[in-house]
Amino acid sequence: MKLNDIRISAFAGTICSIWASITLGDILQTVLTAALGTMVSFVTSRLIGRWNNRGRK
């Protein structure tokens, strides 16, 4: 067996073990958390922009 074959086997085994431990619930939780974080960031930046514009007038 070549060193490259061993590396590929180890990599594939790692990917398979990670893939088996990820559930649909984990994916949905990640998507919802990312969406909420994006919304909070957007609203915060808009509020700060409005607040800065009021101080300049």
N, C-alpha and C positions, 0 to 999 in steps of 0.2 A: 504494500500500500504506500502510495506517495504521500508526502506531507500535505500537498494540496487537497488530496482526497479526505484526509483526516480533518482538515480545516472546514471543508464543505460539510462533512458529516456532523461535526460539532455545531456549526452554524444552523444546519437544518434541524438538528435536535433541539436547539435552543428556541428556534422559531416555533416548532411544534408544541413545545411545553408552554410557551407564552400564549400561543393561539388557543390552547385548551383551557387556559385560566381566564380568558376574557369572556364575559357574558354580555348579552344584549342589554341588561340593566346597566352595566358599567358604561357601555357606549352611549346609551340614552342620557345617563347622568352627566357624562362629559359634554355631550352636545348641549344640554340644557344649561349647564354651568357656563359654557363658553358664550352662549346666546345672552344669558343674563349679564355676564361681565361686559359684553360688547354694548348692550343697552345702557348699562350704568355709566360706562366710559363716555358714550355719545352724549347722554343727557348731562353729565357733569361738564363736559367740554363746552356744550352749548350754554349752560348756565354761567360758566366762568366767562365766556365770550360776551354774553349780555351784561354781566356785572362790570367787565372792563370797559365796555362801550358807554355805560352810564357814567362812569367816573371821568371820562374824557369830555363830556358835553358841558 
